[in-house]
Amino acid sequence: MYRSQSQSISVYILIICLLFAYPVSSNQLKNGDIISDWTLTSATGKDINFYKDSANRISIILFWATWCPYCKALMPYLQQVADEYRGEAVNFYALNVWEDGEPVKFMRENGFTFTLLLRADYIAKDYGIKGTPGLLVVDKDHRVRYIRVAGEDEISVIIAIEEVLEEIM
């Protein structure tokens, strides 16, 4: 009896190790991946197709929600980068996810000029985004060049974005 309990515990430990060794989601993005295309509706009611809209352009993609304090802290810094690169071949997309507030009003009241895209939950799931703010920098070939790491502070994110933009422009 003791031996079989020991073997059972070993099997459980092996199973737990295997679960942690492999990602739960096969759709977790990493640098170098080509992201999938999508079409979302903008705040003005226009359908935006990512591949078509971002052709030959670099894209900054923010997954955010009005209730997210980390999004609220990061967005003014992103707006500064957007202002700095105005007129350049860089698109800024704000994909609203898991929302229960008023994203259009929030963007307007805060003066954010990113392309606001609504109901992007399924895109977040497809890309393996599990929390907000999720942020990607994608090059002209739709390859991921930067992914914000959970817990990364605003200044580190902006420095990383600036470095990637400098490298790929």
C-alpha positions as CSV (number, residue, x, y, z in Angstrom):
1,M,0.0,0.0,0.0
2,Y,2.8,2.5,0.9
3,R,4.5,1.8,-2.4
4,S,1.4,2.5,-4.5
5,Q,0.8,5.8,-2.6
6,S,4.3,6.8,-3.4
7,Q,3.9,5.9,-7.0
8,S,0.6,7.9,-7.2
9,I,2.3,10.9,-5.7
10,S,5.1,10.6,-8.2
11,V,2.6,10.5,-11.1
12,Y,0.8,13.6,-9.7
13,I,4.1,15.4,-9.4
14,L,5.0,14.4,-13.0
15,I,1.6,15.7,-14.3
16,I,2.0,19.0,-12.4
17,C,5.5,19.4,-13.8
18,L,4.3,18.7,-17.4
19,L,1.5,21.2,-17.0
20,F,3.9,24.0,-16.0
21,A,6.5,23.0,-18.6
22,Y,4.1,23.6,-21.5
23,P,2.1,26.7,-22.1
24,V,-1.6,26.3,-21.5
25,S,-2.4,28.4,-24.6
26,S,-0.7,27.6,-27.9
27,N,-1.7,31.1,-29.1
28,Q,0.7,33.0,-26.8
29,L,2.6,35.5,-28.9
30,K,6.3,35.9,-28.8
31,N,8.8,38.2,-30.6
32,G,9.2,37.3,-34.2
33,D,5.7,35.9,-34.6
34,I,3.5,37.2,-37.4
35,I,0.2,38.3,-35.9
36,S,-3.1,37.2,-37.4
37,D,-5.3,39.7,-39.2
38,W,-8.5,41.1,-37.8
39,T,-11.3,43.5,-38.5
40,L,-12.9,45.6,-35.7
41,T,-15.3,48.5,-35.6
42,S,-13.9,51.9,-34.7
43,A,-15.6,54.3,-32.3
44,T,-16.9,56.1,-35.4
45,G,-18.6,52.9,-36.7
46,K,-16.0,52.3,-39.5
47,D,-14.7,48.7,-39.9
48,I,-10.9,48.6,-39.7
49,N,-9.0,45.7,-41.2
50,F,-5.6,45.5,-39.5
51,Y,-3.6,44.1,-42.4
52,K,-5.1,46.6,-44.9
53,D,-4.9,49.6,-42.5
54,S,-1.4,48.9,-41.4
55,A,0.1,48.1,-44.8
56,N,3.8,49.3,-44.8
57,R,3.4,50.8,-41.4
58,I,4.6,50.0,-37.9
59,S,1.8,49.4,-35.4
60,I,1.5,50.0,-31.6
61,I,-1.4,47.9,-30.4
62,L,-2.7,48.5,-26.9
63,F,-5.2,46.2,-25.2
64,W,-6.9,48.3,-22.5
65,A,-10.1,49.0,-20.5
66,T,-11.4,52.1,-18.8
67,W,-11.4,50.4,-15.4
68,C,-7.7,49.5,-15.6
69,P,-5.5,51.8,-13.5
70,Y,-2.3,50.6,-15.2
71,C,-3.8,51.5,-18.6
72,K,-4.7,55.0,-17.2
73,A,-1.1,55.4,-16.1
74,L,0.4,54.2,-19.4
75,M,-1.8,55.9,-21.9
76,P,-0.5,59.5,-21.4
77,Y,3.0,58.3,-22.1
78,L,1.8,56.5,-25.2
79,Q,0.1,59.7,-26.3
80,Q,3.5,61.5,-26.1
81,V,5.0,58.8,-28.3
82,A,2.1,59.1,-30.7
83,D,2.6,62.9,-30.8
84,E,6.3,62.5,-31.4
85,Y,5.7,60.1,-34.4
86,R,2.8,62.0,-35.9
87,G,3.2,62.1,-39.6
88,E,5.5,59.0,-39.6
89,A,4.5,55.5,-40.7
90,V,3.3,54.5,-37.3
91,N,-0.3,53.5,-36.3
92,F,-1.5,53.6,-32.7
93,Y,-4.4,51.2,-32.0
94,A,-6.3,51.1,-28.7
95,L,-8.2,47.8,-28.7
96,N,-10.8,48.0,-25.9
97,V,-11.4,44.7,-24.0
98,W,-13.4,43.4,-21.1
99,E,-15.2,46.7,-20.9
100,D,-18.0,47.8,-18.7
101,G,-17.4,51.6,-19.0
102,E,-17.5,54.2,-21.7
103,P,-14.4,53.9,-23.8
104,V,-15.3,56.6,-26.3
105,K,-16.0,59.2,-23.6
106,F,-12.8,58.2,-21.8
107,M,-10.7,58.7,-24.9
108,R,-12.3,62.0,-25.7
109,E,-12.1,63.4,-22.2
110,N,-8.4,62.5,-22.0
111,G,-7.4,63.7,-25.4
112,F,-6.1,60.4,-26.7
113,T,-5.8,60.2,-30.4
114,F,-5.2,56.5,-30.9
115,T,-7.5,54.6,-33.3
116,L,-10.1,53.3,-30.8
117,L,-11.4,49.8,-31.7
118,L,-14.3,48.4,-29.7
119,R,-15.1,44.9,-28.5
120,A,-11.7,43.4,-29.1
121,D,-12.0,40.6,-26.5
122,Y,-11.7,37.8,-29.2
123,I,-8.5,39.4,-30.5
124,A,-7.0,39.5,-27.0
125,K,-7.8,35.8,-26.7
126,D,-6.4,35.0,-30.1
127,Y,-3.1,36.8,-29.2
128,G,-2.9,35.2,-25.8
129,I,-3.4,38.6,-24.0
130,K,-4.5,37.8,-20.5
131,G,-4.4,41.2,-18.7
132,T,-4.4,44.9,-19.3
133,P,-2.6,46.8,-20.5
134,G,-1.4,44.4,-23.1
135,L,0.9,46.1,-25.6
136,L,2.6,45.0,-28.8
137,V,4.9,46.7,-31.3
138,V,4.4,45.2,-34.7
139,D,6.6,45.9,-37.7
140,K,5.6,46.5,-41.4
141,D,5.6,42.8,-42.0
142,H,3.2,42.2,-39.1
143,R,5.9,40.6,-37.0
144,V,5.9,41.1,-33.2
145,R,8.9,43.2,-32.2
146,Y,8.0,44.0,-28.6
147,I,5.6,42.6,-26.1
148,R,5.0,44.4,-22.8
149,V,5.7,42.1,-19.8
150,A,3.2,42.1,-17.0
151,G,4.3,44.5,-14.3
152,E,6.6,46.5,-16.5
153,D,6.4,50.2,-15.5
154,E,5.4,53.0,-17.9
155,I,8.9,54.4,-18.4
156,S,10.4,51.0,-19.2
157,V,7.6,50.4,-21.7
158,I,8.1,53.8,-23.5
159,I,11.9,53.3,-23.6
160,A,11.4,49.8,-25.1
161,I,8.9,51.2,-27.7
162,E,11.3,54.0,-28.6
163,E,14.2,51.6,-29.0
164,V,12.2,49.3,-31.2
165,L,10.9,52.1,-33.3
166,E,14.4,53.5,-33.8
167,E,15.6,50.0,-34.8
168,I,12.9,49.3,-37.4
169,M,12.3,52.7,-38.9
